[in-house]
Amino acid sequence: MVKHDLKEFDVPILGEVGFDIKIEDSIGDVKKLLESDFAVKMKEIVLKSSGFDLKT
């Protein structure tokens, strides 16, 4: 739905991040948060996108 709505405004989509049911359990624990599905997917998106320089 969001993809469709953004298409009307010609907004580039860098990627998708699905719902991560475990993210709340990771809050307050940096290691768990960085290993969450959300963080892994965000890192993939940033690494694939031009204009970002993320040190791995």
mmCIF file of the N, C-alpha and C atoms, coordinates in Angstrom:
data_MODEL
# 
_entry.id   MODEL 
# 
loop_
_atom_site.group_PDB 
_atom_site.id 
_atom_site.type_symbol 
_atom_site.label_atom_id 
_atom_site.label_alt_id 
_atom_site.label_comp_id 
_atom_site.label_asym_id 
_atom_site.label_entity_id 
_atom_site.label_seq_id 
_atom_site.pdbx_PDB_ins_code 
_atom_site.Cartn_x 
_atom_site.Cartn_y 
_atom_site.Cartn_z 
_atom_site.occupancy 
_atom_site.B_iso_or_equiv 
_atom_site.pdbx_formal_charge 
_atom_site.auth_seq_id 
_atom_site.auth_comp_id 
_atom_site.auth_asym_id 
_atom_site.auth_atom_id 
_atom_site.pdbx_PDB_model_num 
ATOM 1   N N  . MET A 1 1  ? 0.818  -1.191 0.000  1.00 0.00 ? 1  MET A N  1 
ATOM 2   C CA . MET A 1 1  ? 0.000  0.000  0.000  1.00 0.00 ? 1  MET A CA 1 
ATOM 3   C C  . MET A 1 1  ? 0.868  1.265  0.000  1.00 0.00 ? 1  MET A C  1 
ATOM 4   N N  . VAL A 1 2  ? 1.871  1.295  0.823  1.00 0.00 ? 2  VAL A N  1 
ATOM 5   C CA . VAL A 1 2  ? 2.738  2.471  0.884  1.00 0.00 ? 2  VAL A CA 1 
ATOM 6   C C  . VAL A 1 2  ? 3.449  2.668  -0.443 1.00 0.00 ? 2  VAL A C  1 
ATOM 7   N N  . LYS A 1 3  ? 3.952  1.569  -1.018 1.00 0.00 ? 3  LYS A N  1 
ATOM 8   C CA . LYS A 1 3  ? 4.638  1.653  -2.308 1.00 0.00 ? 3  LYS A CA 1 
ATOM 9   C C  . LYS A 1 3  ? 3.732  2.305  -3.350 1.00 0.00 ? 3  LYS A C  1 
ATOM 10  N N  . HIS A 1 4  ? 2.508  1.863  -3.398 1.00 0.00 ? 4  HIS A N  1 
ATOM 11  C CA . HIS A 1 4  ? 1.547  2.392  -4.354 1.00 0.00 ? 4  HIS A CA 1 
ATOM 12  C C  . HIS A 1 4  ? 1.311  3.880  -4.107 1.00 0.00 ? 4  HIS A C  1 
ATOM 13  N N  . ASP A 1 5  ? 1.132  4.255  -2.859 1.00 0.00 ? 5  ASP A N  1 
ATOM 14  C CA . ASP A 1 5  ? 0.880  5.659  -2.526 1.00 0.00 ? 5  ASP A CA 1 
ATOM 15  C C  . ASP A 1 5  ? 2.064  6.547  -2.888 1.00 0.00 ? 5  ASP A C  1 
ATOM 16  N N  . LEU A 1 6  ? 3.279  6.068  -2.661 1.00 0.00 ? 6  LEU A N  1 
ATOM 17  C CA . LEU A 1 6  ? 4.469  6.861  -2.963 1.00 0.00 ? 6  LEU A CA 1 
ATOM 18  C C  . LEU A 1 6  ? 4.685  7.015  -4.460 1.00 0.00 ? 6  LEU A C  1 
ATOM 19  N N  . LYS A 1 7  ? 4.249  6.023  -5.225 1.00 0.00 ? 7  LYS A N  1 
ATOM 20  C CA . LYS A 1 7  ? 4.413  6.070  -6.676 1.00 0.00 ? 7  LYS A CA 1 
ATOM 21  C C  . LYS A 1 7  ? 3.722  7.312  -7.256 1.00 0.00 ? 7  LYS A C  1 
ATOM 22  N N  . GLU A 1 8  ? 2.587  7.661  -6.666 1.00 0.00 ? 8  GLU A N  1 
ATOM 23  C CA . GLU A 1 8  ? 1.850  8.840  -7.134 1.00 0.00 ? 8  GLU A CA 1 
ATOM 24  C C  . GLU A 1 8  ? 2.673  10.120 -6.981 1.00 0.00 ? 8  GLU A C  1 
ATOM 25  N N  . PHE A 1 9  ? 3.578  10.165 -6.015 1.00 0.00 ? 9  PHE A N  1 
ATOM 26  C CA . PHE A 1 9  ? 4.366  11.354 -5.739 1.00 0.00 ? 9  PHE A CA 1 
ATOM 27  C C  . PHE A 1 9  ? 5.782  11.256 -6.298 1.00 0.00 ? 9  PHE A C  1 
ATOM 28  N N  . ASP A 1 10 ? 6.073  10.207 -7.043 1.00 0.00 ? 10 ASP A N  1 
ATOM 29  C CA . ASP A 1 10 ? 7.387  9.992  -7.651 1.00 0.00 ? 10 ASP A CA 1 
ATOM 30  C C  . ASP A 1 10 ? 8.508  10.011 -6.601 1.00 0.00 ? 10 ASP A C  1 
ATOM 31  N N  . VAL A 1 11 ? 8.282  9.300  -5.491 1.00 0.00 ? 11 VAL A N  1 
ATOM 32  C CA . VAL A 1 11 ? 9.259  9.200  -4.413 1.00 0.00 ? 11 VAL A CA 1 
ATOM 33  C C  . VAL A 1 11 ? 10.077 7.923  -4.622 1.00 0.00 ? 11 VAL A C  1 
ATOM 34  N N  . PRO A 1 12 ? 11.400 8.023  -4.672 1.00 0.00 ? 12 PRO A N  1 
ATOM 35  C CA . PRO A 1 12 ? 12.205 6.811  -4.854 1.00 0.00 ? 12 PRO A CA 1 
ATOM 36  C C  . PRO A 1 12 ? 12.121 5.909  -3.610 1.00 0.00 ? 12 PRO A C  1 
ATOM 37  N N  . ILE A 1 13 ? 12.062 4.625  -3.849 1.00 0.00 ? 13 ILE A N  1 
ATOM 38  C CA . ILE A 1 13 ? 12.013 3.651  -2.756 1.00 0.00 ? 13 ILE A CA 1 
ATOM 39  C C  . ILE A 1 13 ? 13.366 2.960  -2.688 1.00 0.00 ? 13 ILE A C  1 
ATOM 40  N N  . LEU A 1 14 ? 14.025 3.072  -1.549 1.00 0.00 ? 14 LEU A N  1 
ATOM 41  C CA . LEU A 1 14 ? 15.345 2.477  -1.376 1.00 0.00 ? 14 LEU A CA 1 
ATOM 42  C C  . LEU A 1 14 ? 15.261 1.001  -1.010 1.00 0.00 ? 14 LEU A C  1 
ATOM 43  N N  . GLY A 1 15 ? 14.174 0.593  -0.393 1.00 0.00 ? 15 GLY A N  1 
ATOM 44  C CA . GLY A 1 15 ? 14.004 -0.801 0.015  1.00 0.00 ? 15 GLY A CA 1 
ATOM 45  C C  . GLY A 1 15 ? 12.802 -0.953 0.922  1.00 0.00 ? 15 GLY A C  1 
ATOM 46  N N  . GLU A 1 16 ? 12.605 -2.156 1.389  1.00 0.00 ? 16 GLU A N  1 
ATOM 47  C CA . GLU A 1 16 ? 11.486 -2.452 2.271  1.00 0.00 ? 16 GLU A CA 1 
ATOM 48  C C  . GLU A 1 16 ? 11.995 -3.089 3.554  1.00 0.00 ? 16 GLU A C  1 
ATOM 49  N N  . VAL A 1 17 ? 11.359 -2.730 4.640  1.00 0.00 ? 17 VAL A N  1 
ATOM 50  C CA . VAL A 1 17 ? 11.657 -3.345 5.932  1.00 0.00 ? 17 VAL A CA 1 
ATOM 51  C C  . VAL A 1 17 ? 10.352 -3.910 6.452  1.00 0.00 ? 17 VAL A C  1 
ATOM 52  N N  . GLY A 1 18 ? 10.321 -5.207 6.606  1.00 0.00 ? 18 GLY A N  1 
ATOM 53  C CA . GLY A 1 18 ? 9.120  -5.849 7.113  1.00 0.00 ? 18 GLY A CA 1 
ATOM 54  C C  . GLY A 1 18 ? 8.955  -5.641 8.607  1.00 0.00 ? 18 GLY A C  1 
ATOM 55  N N  . PHE A 1 19 ? 7.797  -6.012 9.106  1.00 0.00 ? 19 PHE A N  1 
ATOM 56  C CA . PHE A 1 19 ? 7.518  -5.909 10.538 1.00 0.00 ? 19 PHE A CA 1 
ATOM 57  C C  . PHE A 1 19 ? 8.389  -6.902 11.290 1.00 0.00 ? 19 PHE A C  1 
ATOM 58  N N  . ASP A 1 20 ? 9.050  -6.420 12.335 1.00 0.00 ? 20 ASP A N  1 
ATOM 59  C CA . ASP A 1 20 ? 9.929  -7.269 13.149 1.00 0.00 ? 20 ASP A CA 1 
ATOM 60  C C  . ASP A 1 20 ? 9.321  -7.385 14.538 1.00 0.00 ? 20 ASP A C  1 
ATOM 61  N N  . ILE A 1 21 ? 8.692  -8.498 14.807 1.00 0.00 ? 21 ILE A N  1 
ATOM 62  C CA . ILE A 1 21 ? 7.996  -8.700 16.076 1.00 0.00 ? 21 ILE A CA 1 
ATOM 63  C C  . ILE A 1 21 ? 8.959  -8.714 17.265 1.00 0.00 ? 21 ILE A C  1 
ATOM 64  N N  . LYS A 1 22 ? 10.224 -9.012 17.008 1.00 0.00 ? 22 LYS A N  1 
ATOM 65  C CA . LYS A 1 22 ? 11.208 -9.115 18.082 1.00 0.00 ? 22 LYS A CA 1 
ATOM 66  C C  . LYS A 1 22 ? 11.901 -7.795 18.405 1.00 0.00 ? 22 LYS A C  1 
ATOM 67  N N  . ILE A 1 23 ? 11.604 -6.738 17.667 1.00 0.00 ? 23 ILE A N  1 
ATOM 68  C CA . ILE A 1 23 ? 12.338 -5.477 17.848 1.00 0.00 ? 23 ILE A CA 1 
ATOM 69  C C  . ILE A 1 23 ? 12.137 -4.890 19.246 1.00 0.00 ? 23 ILE A C  1 
ATOM 70  N N  . GLU A 1 24 ? 10.922 -4.991 19.776 1.00 0.00 ? 24 GLU A N  1 
ATOM 71  C CA . GLU A 1 24 ? 10.676 -4.439 21.115 1.00 0.00 ? 24 GLU A CA 1 
ATOM 72  C C  . GLU A 1 24 ? 11.528 -5.112 22.172 1.00 0.00 ? 24 GLU A C  1 
ATOM 73  N N  . ASP A 1 25 ? 11.758 -6.410 22.033 1.00 0.00 ? 25 ASP A N  1 
ATOM 74  C CA . ASP A 1 25 ? 12.595 -7.136 22.992 1.00 0.00 ? 25 ASP A CA 1 
ATOM 75  C C  . ASP A 1 25 ? 14.055 -6.699 22.914 1.00 0.00 ? 25 ASP A C  1 
ATOM 76  N N  . SER A 1 26 ? 14.426 -6.071 21.812 1.00 0.00 ? 26 SER A N  1 
ATOM 77  C CA . SER A 1 26 ? 15.810 -5.647 21.611 1.00 0.00 ? 26 SER A CA 1 
ATOM 78  C C  . SER A 1 26 ? 16.104 -4.260 22.177 1.00 0.00 ? 26 SER A C  1 
ATOM 79  N N  . ILE A 1 27 ? 15.068 -3.491 22.436 1.00 0.00 ? 27 ILE A N  1 
ATOM 80  C CA . ILE A 1 27 ? 15.252 -2.124 22.928 1.00 0.00 ? 27 ILE A CA 1 
ATOM 81  C C  . ILE A 1 27 ? 15.977 -2.160 24.266 1.00 0.00 ? 27 ILE A C  1 
ATOM 82  N N  . GLY A 1 28 ? 17.046 -1.385 24.352 1.00 0.00 ? 28 GLY A N  1 
ATOM 83  C CA . GLY A 1 28 ? 17.851 -1.340 25.566 1.00 0.00 ? 28 GLY A CA 1 
ATOM 84  C C  . GLY A 1 28 ? 19.059 -2.258 25.521 1.00 0.00 ? 28 GLY A C  1 
ATOM 85  N N  . ASP A 1 29 ? 19.116 -3.125 24.514 1.00 0.00 ? 29 ASP A N  1 
ATOM 86  C CA . ASP A 1 29 ? 20.242 -4.049 24.368 1.00 0.00 ? 29 ASP A CA 1 
ATOM 87  C C  . ASP A 1 29 ? 20.835 -3.837 22.972 1.00 0.00 ? 29 ASP A C  1 
ATOM 88  N N  . VAL A 1 30 ? 21.900 -3.067 22.916 1.00 0.00 ? 30 VAL A N  1 
ATOM 89  C CA . VAL A 1 30 ? 22.483 -2.668 21.631 1.00 0.00 ? 30 VAL A CA 1 
ATOM 90  C C  . VAL A 1 30 ? 22.843 -3.880 20.778 1.00 0.00 ? 30 VAL A C  1 
ATOM 91  N N  . LYS A 1 31 ? 23.439 -4.888 21.382 1.00 0.00 ? 31 LYS A N  1 
ATOM 92  C CA . LYS A 1 31 ? 23.850 -6.076 20.618 1.00 0.00 ? 31 LYS A CA 1 
ATOM 93  C C  . LYS A 1 31 ? 22.637 -6.763 19.986 1.00 0.00 ? 31 LYS A C  1 
ATOM 94  N N  . LYS A 1 32 ? 21.584 -6.959 20.777 1.00 0.00 ? 32 LYS A N  1 
ATOM 95  C CA . LYS A 1 32 ? 20.371 -7.588 20.239 1.00 0.00 ? 32 LYS A CA 1 
ATOM 96  C C  . LYS A 1 32 ? 19.738 -6.721 19.160 1.00 0.00 ? 32 LYS A C  1 
ATOM 97  N N  . LEU A 1 33 ? 19.748 -5.417 19.375 1.00 0.00 ? 33 LEU A N  1 
ATOM 98  C CA . LEU A 1 33 ? 19.159 -4.504 18.406 1.00 0.00 ? 33 LEU A CA 1 
ATOM 99  C C  . LEU A 1 33 ? 19.910 -4.558 17.075 1.00 0.00 ? 33 LEU A C  1 
ATOM 100 N N  . LEU A 1 34 ? 21.240 -4.551 17.129 1.00 0.00 ? 34 LEU A N  1 
ATOM 101 C CA . LEU A 1 34 ? 22.034 -4.596 15.900 1.00 0.00 ? 34 LEU A CA 1 
ATOM 102 C C  . LEU A 1 34 ? 21.923 -5.924 15.167 1.00 0.00 ? 34 LEU A C  1 
ATOM 103 N N  . GLU A 1 35 ? 21.522 -6.971 15.882 1.00 0.00 ? 35 GLU A N  1 
ATOM 104 C CA . GLU A 1 35 ? 21.354 -8.290 15.268 1.00 0.00 ? 35 GLU A CA 1 
ATOM 105 C C  . GLU A 1 35 ? 19.905 -8.553 14.858 1.00 0.00 ? 35 GLU A C  1 
ATOM 106 N N  . SER A 1 36 ? 19.025 -7.599 15.099 1.00 0.00 ? 36 SER A N  1 
ATOM 107 C CA . SER A 1 36 ? 17.605 -7.781 14.776 1.00 0.00 ? 36 SER A CA 1 
ATOM 108 C C  . SER A 1 36 ? 17.404 -7.808 13.261 1.00 0.00 ? 36 SER A C  1 
ATOM 109 N N  . ASP A 1 37 ? 16.296 -8.390 12.831 1.00 0.00 ? 37 ASP A N  1 
ATOM 110 C CA . ASP A 1 37 ? 15.964 -8.420 11.401 1.00 0.00 ? 37 ASP A CA 1 
ATOM 111 C C  . ASP A 1 37 ? 15.866 -6.997 10.849 1.00 0.00 ? 37 ASP A C  1 
ATOM 112 N N  . PHE A 1 38 ? 15.330 -6.088 11.661 1.00 0.00 ? 38 PHE A N  1 
ATOM 113 C CA . PHE A 1 38 ? 15.201 -4.689 11.249 1.00 0.00 ? 38 PHE A CA 1 
ATOM 114 C C  . PHE A 1 38 ? 16.572 -4.083 10.932 1.00 0.00 ? 38 PHE A C  1 
ATOM 115 N N  . ALA A 1 39 ? 17.516 -4.234 11.853 1.00 0.00 ? 39 ALA A N  1 
ATOM 116 C CA . ALA A 1 39 ? 18.847 -3.653 11.666 1.00 0.00 ? 39 ALA A CA 1 
ATOM 117 C C  . ALA A 1 39 ? 19.574 -4.277 10.484 1.00 0.00 ? 39 ALA A C  1 
ATOM 118 N N  . VAL A 1 40 ? 19.455 -5.583 10.345 1.00 0.00 ? 40 VAL A N  1 
ATOM 119 C CA . VAL A 1 40 ? 20.106 -6.277 9.224  1.00 0.00 ? 40 VAL A CA 1 
ATOM 120 C C  . VAL A 1 40 ? 19.561 -5.753 7.898  1.00 0.00 ? 40 VAL A C  1 
ATOM 121 N N  . LYS A 1 41 ? 18.250 -5.607 7.802  1.00 0.00 ? 41 LYS A N  1 
ATOM 122 C CA . LYS A 1 41 ? 17.635 -5.126 6.563  1.00 0.00 ? 41 LYS A CA 1 
ATOM 123 C C  . LYS A 1 41 ? 18.010 -3.665 6.297  1.00 0.00 ? 41 LYS A C  1 
ATOM 124 N N  . MET A 1 42 ? 18.039 -2.833 7.344  1.00 0.00 ? 42 MET A N  1 
ATOM 125 C CA . MET A 1 42 ? 18.418 -1.433 7.166  1.00 0.00 ? 42 MET A CA 1 
ATOM 126 C C  . MET A 1 42 ? 19.857 -1.320 6.665  1.00 0.00 ? 42 MET A C  1 
ATOM 127 N N  . LYS A 1 43 ? 20.738 -2.146 7.192  1.00 0.00 ? 43 LYS A N  1 
ATOM 128 C CA . LYS A 1 43 ? 22.128 -2.120 6.746  1.00 0.00 ? 43 LYS A CA 1 
ATOM 129 C C  . LYS A 1 43 ? 22.225 -2.505 5.273  1.00 0.00 ? 43 LYS A C  1 
ATOM 130 N N  . GLU A 1 44 ? 21.463 -3.530 4.860  1.00 0.00 ? 44 GLU A N  1 
ATOM 131 C CA . GLU A 1 44 ? 21.449 -3.936 3.449  1.00 0.00 ? 44 GLU A CA 1 
ATOM 132 C C  . GLU A 1 44 ? 21.001 -2.772 2.558  1.00 0.00 ? 44 GLU A C  1 
ATOM 133 N N  . ILE A 1 45 ? 19.949 -2.104 2.973  1.00 0.00 ? 45 ILE A N  1 
ATOM 134 C CA . ILE A 1 45 ? 19.406 -0.998 2.180  1.00 0.00 ? 45 ILE A CA 1 
ATOM 135 C C  . ILE A 1 45 ? 20.429 0.127  2.070  1.00 0.00 ? 45 ILE A C  1 
ATOM 136 N N  . VAL A 1 46 ? 21.048 0.476  3.174  1.00 0.00 ? 46 VAL A N  1 
ATOM 137 C CA . VAL A 1 46 ? 22.030 1.567  3.172  1.00 0.00 ? 46 VAL A CA 1 
ATOM 138 C C  . VAL A 1 46 ? 23.234 1.206  2.315  1.00 0.00 ? 46 VAL A C  1 
ATOM 139 N N  . LEU A 1 47 ? 23.713 -0.020 2.428  1.00 0.00 ? 47 LEU A N  1 
ATOM 140 C CA . LEU A 1 47 ? 24.883 -0.428 1.647  1.00 0.00 ? 47 LEU A CA 1 
ATOM 141 C C  . LEU A 1 47 ? 24.609 -0.441 0.150  1.00 0.00 ? 47 LEU A C  1 
ATOM 142 N N  . LYS A 1 48 ? 23.370 -0.724 -0.243 1.00 0.00 ? 48 LYS A N  1 
ATOM 143 C CA . LYS A 1 48 ? 23.006 -0.776 -1.660 1.00 0.00 ? 48 LYS A CA 1 
ATOM 144 C C  . LYS A 1 48 ? 22.690 0.601  -2.234 1.00 0.00 ? 48 LYS A C  1 
ATOM 145 N N  . SER A 1 49 ? 22.483 1.578  -1.377 1.00 0.00 ? 49 SER A N  1 
ATOM 146 C CA . SER A 1 49 ? 22.041 2.897  -1.827 1.00 0.00 ? 49 SER A CA 1 
ATOM 147 C C  . SER A 1 49 ? 23.226 3.819  -2.050 1.00 0.00 ? 49 SER A C  1 
ATOM 148 N N  . SER A 1 50 ? 23.187 4.548  -3.133 1.00 0.00 ? 50 SER A N  1 
ATOM 149 C CA . SER A 1 50 ? 24.258 5.503  -3.387 1.00 0.00 ? 50 SER A CA 1 
ATOM 150 C C  . SER A 1 50 ? 24.120 6.686  -2.452 1.00 0.00 ? 50 SER A C  1 
ATOM 151 N N  . GLY A 1 51 ? 25.232 7.306  -2.149 1.00 0.00 ? 51 GLY A N  1 
ATOM 152 C CA . GLY A 1 51 ? 25.206 8.478  -1.302 1.00 0.00 ? 51 GLY A CA 1 
ATOM 153 C C  . GLY A 1 51 ? 25.442 8.176  0.179  1.00 0.00 ? 51 GLY A C  1 
ATOM 154 N N  . PHE A 1 52 ? 25.516 6.907  0.523  1.00 0.00 ? 52 PHE A N  1 
ATOM 155 C CA . PHE A 1 52 ? 25.764 6.524  1.897  1.00 0.00 ? 52 PHE A CA 1 
ATOM 156 C C  . PHE A 1 52 ? 27.147 5.908  1.996  1.00 0.00 ? 52 PHE A C  1 
ATOM 157 N N  . ASP A 1 53 ? 27.845 6.220  3.060  1.00 0.00 ? 53 ASP A N  1 
ATOM 158 C CA . ASP A 1 53 ? 29.158 5.624  3.297  1.00 0.00 ? 53 ASP A CA 1 
ATOM 159 C C  . ASP A 1 53 ? 29.146 5.010  4.683  1.00 0.00 ? 53 ASP A C  1 
ATOM 160 N N  . LEU A 1 54 ? 28.708 3.755  4.757  1.00 0.00 ? 54 LEU A N  1 
ATOM 161 C CA . LEU A 1 54 ? 28.606 3.058  6.037  1.00 0.00 ? 54 LEU A CA 1 
ATOM 162 C C  . LEU A 1 54 ? 29.814 2.140  6.178  1.00 0.00 ? 54 LEU A C  1 
ATOM 163 N N  . LYS A 1 55 ? 30.582 2.388  7.204  1.00 0.00 ? 55 LYS A N  1 
ATOM 164 C CA . LYS A 1 55 ? 31.756 1.536  7.468  1.00 0.00 ? 55 LYS A CA 1 
ATOM 165 C C  . LYS A 1 55 ? 31.267 0.212  8.018  1.00 0.00 ? 55 LYS A C  1 
ATOM 166 N N  . THR A 1 56 ? 31.739 -0.891 7.419  1.00 0.00 ? 56 THR A N  1 
ATOM 167 C CA . THR A 1 56 ? 31.310 -2.227 7.876  1.00 0.00 ? 56 THR A CA 1 
ATOM 168 C C  . THR A 1 56 ? 32.334 -2.835 8.785  1.00 0.00 ? 56 THR A C  1 
# 
